Amino acid sequence: MSNVIDPIKLLTDKGERQPAFMNSIFNPVVCSVLGFGCAIFLNFGLRKPPFSGIQNHVAFAAVGGGLGLYFDNKRNEHLAKRDAVLRHYIELHPDDFPVKERKKYADVLEAWVPIR
């Protein structure tokens, strides 16, 4: 749950938040490792030593990293488009998305007295 009460502010303020370190490198690294593993599996299937033809391993890892970057960029484009559509809908229908007032825990929770 977000601390932001205003729904339009939730979709527009992107500059304040820094993405996590793993967000930018996770897909390329995982796809590179999978590409390297594919080269090992290919050698295993052809009954070769697992690390023979190391240039294939490097090429498969590079292609995997490139695919990881491509998928990351496509995902970011999709999420940006989705946010733009939601932001536009909220701007067209502000009555459906009122700004909620903050509530304190004292207002939400009932009084509690421990029984001994």
C-alpha positions, 0 to 999 in steps of 0.5 A: 500500500502506498503512502500517497493519498492522491491517485493522480499524484501516485501516477505522476511523481516518478522522479522522487523514487529511485529504482532498486539496484536489481531492477535494472540488471536482473533480466539481462543477468538472468538471460545471460546465465540462461544463454550460457546454460543453453550452450552447456546443454547444447554441448551435453546434447552433442556429447561434447565436454560441457565447456568446449567451444567457449566462444559459443558460451560467450555468444549465447550469453551475449545474445541472452543479455541482449534479449534481457535488455530488450525484454526489460525495455519492452516491459518499461514501455508497456508499464509507461503506456499503462500508467499514461492510460490510467492517468488520462482516465483519472483526469477525465473522471476525477469524481470517481477518484476522490482524494482520501483523507488521512486517518490516524490509527486512533480513529480506526482501531477500537480502544483495547484494555488488556485483561489479566 
